Amino acid sequence: MKPTGVLMVGSVPGASPREVFERLATTLPGRLQAVPDGETGERWNYIGWQLQRFPLVARRSELGGTPVPESGPPTFKLADIDPTAYDEAALSSYTEFKRLRQQNVIPSNVRFQIGLPSPYSVLIGHIKPELINAIEPFYEQRFAETLQRIATDIPHDDVVIQWDLCFEMTALEFDHGRLTDIWHQPYFSGGVLQGLVDRVERLSKHIPNDVKLAFHLCYGDLLHKHFIEPQDTSLLVELANALLARETLGLRTEWIHLPVPKGRMDSDYFSPLNGLKLDGAGSNPPYVYLGVVHANDEAGTKKRIEVAQANVPFPFGVATECGLGRTPPEEIDSILQICKEVTAEPL
């Protein structure tokens, strides 16, 4: 039996949100719960566009940051951190989303999908480690402003906010001793898993309870490579379960997305998914999307689906491992065609 449903993780190459909306809605009929705007323009490179929100002295030296004064680390205030502008992008795209739905291009049952990085990922990616704790409260405040504006201006039943959690996974791998690059070391003290989930929960409290959430768990896509290859899905399950166990998160989680490396067609990779505690999230457990789709590899995609179906006790939809914003344009048609071919319609 074919899986049901396709998740477009977030970024999709396109000249505009309108172009992305039209392409996805027409290429994947009956397969989308929600549709993203493609994270076009300056958002194409994940968190890269947030670097300019921070003062030069706070930025990592390899990203053009200036040295910390010899007199000691500076102090910061909210005015030193520029607004994220994620809300501006979301509201602009939502206007186009509504227009296309009125034209029956986007079906009435498909919601607007907003993908956001965690502040943790932005901070560890851009800020000198010794200054992150001083910056974090102010950047989180800017993020809270972003979330509040989105929730004010977009109907709550028409949107899903997806947290994109990449450096959370590398932090866990560092904590387990598999990643040794100090770049991935968490900047906070105490339990790593708890600290990561605390931060997601803290920000999510600024999102009204009737707004659905989703989670994209990721191992990175820098130069189309993971920061480290997952041994299996066990750490992904550990983070997913910790998120779902928080009442403010689990009861309104719409979906969870997990990556599947191209070469993993073995039961060992998928078997830890039996420990995913979906039923604890309430009467409507979150749907799972597995990143089994890889460009120009329909046969491999079908094999990964076959192995997954033999090893997991729940239905799932399909996706790529990560967003497509950095994917060569010639591969996009292949990915969309595979997504359509290997799934059933309608959702």
N, C-alpha and C positions, 0 to 999 in steps of 0.2 A: 504494500500500500504506500502511495506517495505521501510525503509529509504535507501538511497544510500550513500555508502562510509563508511570507517572505518579509524579512526585516532589512531595510536599508539602514545601515548602522548610523550614517550621518552624512559625511561629506561625499558629494557626487560631482564630477566635473561638469561644468555648465557655465554659460555666459551670465545667467541670472537665475534667481529662484523660480521665476515663471517657466524657464526652459526646463529646469530639473523637475518641477511638479508635473508638467505636461508629459515629459519623457517617462517618468516612473508610472504615472497613472495609466498611460496608454499601453505601456510595455508589459505591465504586471497586473492585468485586470483581475479583480476579485481576490487578490493575494496580500494586500497591504492593510494592516490595522491602522497604521498612521504613516504619514509621508513627511520626510524632512525637506528643508529648503536647499539642501546640498552644501551648506556652509561655503557659499561661493565668495568670490572676491578676496578680501584680505584675510578671511577666516579659513582659507583652504588648507593651511599648514598647522592644524590643530591649535596649540596654545601660542604659536609664534607671534600672533598679532597682539597678545597681551603684554609683551615685553615693554612697549612704550608707555604703559600705565605706571611704571615704577621709576623712581629717581635713579640717576646714573650710579650713584654710590652704592645702591642696593643690588644692582645687577651683577651677575657672575662676570668675572673678568673676561672669560672667553666670549662673552656676549656684549663686550664693549663697556663693561662697568668700570668706574673709576676706583682707585684704591681707597680703602677705609683710612680716614685721617690717623696720623700717628698719635694724636691726642686721645683717641678712643672712638668707639663706634658712635655714630650719630643717633639722635632720637628722631622719631617720626610722628606725624599726625595725619589725620584723615585727608587733609588738603594735599598731602604729598602723593597720594595715590589717586590717579584719575579713574573716573567711572569705567566699568568694564565695557559698556556699549553692546553687550549681548542682548539687552532688552531692546535697544533701537533696531538691531538686525531682526530680532524675532517679530517685532510689531510691524515692521515694513514687509516682511515676508508673509505674515498672517493676512495682511490686506490683499496680497496677490492670491493667497490660498483661498480666501473667501470669494474673490472674483471668479476664479476658475471653478469653484464648486457651484456658484450660481449659474455658470455656463455648462454645468453637468460634465465637466472634464474630470473633476475629482468627485467620487461618489459621496453621498451624504453621510455614509457610515464610517468614513475615513477621517481620522483626526489629524491635527497639526502636531508634528513631532519636533521638539526642541532638544537638541543635544548640547550639553554643557560639560566642560571639564570640571573636575573638583578643584577648588582652590588649592588643595594640597598639591595636585599635579602641576598647576601653574607656578606655585611658589618654589617647589623643589626643582623645577625646570629652569627657572629664571633668576632666582635670588641667591646671593651668597649664603651658605648654610648658617653662618654665625649671626646673620641678620634676620633670618626668617621669623623667629619668634617675635621680634619687634614689629615686623611688617604684617604678620598674619591677622591680628585683630582688625586692622584697618581694611585690608583687602577683603576679608570676610564681610565687613560692613558694606563695602561697595557691592559685593555679591548679593547681600541681603536686599539692598536697594533694587538691584536688577530683578531679583525674583519677585519682589513685591509689585514692581511695575508690570511685569508680565501677568501676574495673577490679577491685577486690577483691570487690565485692558483686554484680556483674552478670556472668553467664557470658559469656566472651569471644566465643563464637560466636552470641550472641543480641543483639548490639548493633552499631550503626554510629555513630561519633562524627563529626559533620559540623562542620568549621570554617567559620564564617560570616565571610567576608573582604570587608568593605565599605570601610573607610578605607584598606586596602591599594590598592584601585583608585584612590581619589582621590589617594593619595600618588604613584602612578605618573603620573597625569594631571598633577599639579603638576610632577613632575620633567620631564615632556615639554613643559611650558610651556602646556598648554591650560587648566589651572586656575590662577588667579592669587591666589585668596584665601589669605592666609598661614596661615589656620586649618588648611589641608590639608598644610602643609609638614612633612615628617618631622622628628622631634625628634632623630634620630641622624645621625652623620656617616658618610661613605663611600657606597658604591654603594647606591642605594635598593632596587632589586630584590633584591640579595643580602641586605641588611639585613632586609627584610620576610620573605623565605623562611627566613633563619636563625632568626628568632623563631618561626615556625611549627614548624620542625624541632626547635628547642630544647624547646618544650613537648610536642611529640608524642613525644619520647623518654621521657616519663613515662607513656606509654600502651603497654602490652605489645604486642609485635610481631604477635601473633595477633589483635589487635583491628583491625577494618577502619576506615578513615578515608574521609571524603568532603569535598568542598569546594564551598561556595556562593560564587561570585564575584559581587559586587553593586555597583551604582552608587548605592545609597541609595534610600530610599522616604519621605523627610521630606516630609510633606504630599502624599504620592503623586507626588513628583517626584524625578528623579535630581539629584544634586549637579551633574552635567554629563552631557550626552548623549554616549554613545560614538560616535566617528566610524565605527567598525566593530568587529569582534571581535579586532583585532590585539593590543591590549594585554591583553585577556583571555587570548588564546593565549600571550602572552609570560609572564604570571604562571603559567598552568596548566603550561606546559612546564617552567618553573623549579621548580615544586613536584614534578612527576613525575620530574624528573631526580635528586632526592635519594633515595637508596636507601631510607632509613628512611621515606619517604613514598610514593614511587611504587609500590613493590611491593605495598602493601596499600591502595591507593586504590580504593574501590568505585565511586564516581561523581564526576563534576564537573558542576556546574550553572552555566550561563551565561545572562545576561539577553538578551532580545530586545525592544527598544522597540516599542510598538504601531505606529508609523508605518514601521517598517523591513521592507519587503517586497521589497527589492532585493538583487541578487546581491552588490553591493559590500559589504554588511554581513556576509554569511555567508562569502564566499570565503576570508578569512584562516584559517578553520577547517581548511582543507586542510593547514595547517602544524602542527596539533595532533599532538603526538608520543605517541600512545596506545600504540603497540607497544613503546615503550621501557620501559613499566612492567611488563613480564613476560609470562608466558603467558596471564594473564587480565587483559587491559587494562580500565581503568575504563570504565564506561558513561557516556554523555553525556546530560544532560537540558538541553533548550533552553527558555527561558522565553517560549514563544510564545503562551501562553494569557492572554487579557485578557477581563475581564468584559463580558458582553453583546456579544460580538464573535466569534461562531462562524465567520462567513464570513472575517473577517480572520485568525483563528487558522488556519483551513485554508489560506489563502493563504500565510501565513508558513511553515507546514509544507511546502507545495509548493515554495516557493523554496529553503528549507533543503535539502530532499531533492535538489534539482537541483544543489546546490553543495557538498555535503559528502560525503566518501567512506565514512562510517560510519553505522550505524543510531543512532537516538537516541530517547529518550522525551521527554515534554512536562512542563512545569511553568509556574507563573506566574513573573514576574520576581523576586519577593521573597516573604517570608512574608505571611500574610493577617491578622495580628493587628490591623492598623489599617484593614482594608478594611471599608466599610460592610456590615452584616449582609445587606442585601438583595442584595448582589452575590455572596455566597458560593455560593448555590444555582446561579447562572448559571455560575460558575467550575467547580464540581464537575461540572455537567452537560456542559459543553464538554469537560472533561478526559476524561470517560467516552465521549463521542460521537466524539472524534477519535482515540481509541486502540483498539488491538486487545486482545482478551482471549484467553488468559491471558498473564501476564508470563512 
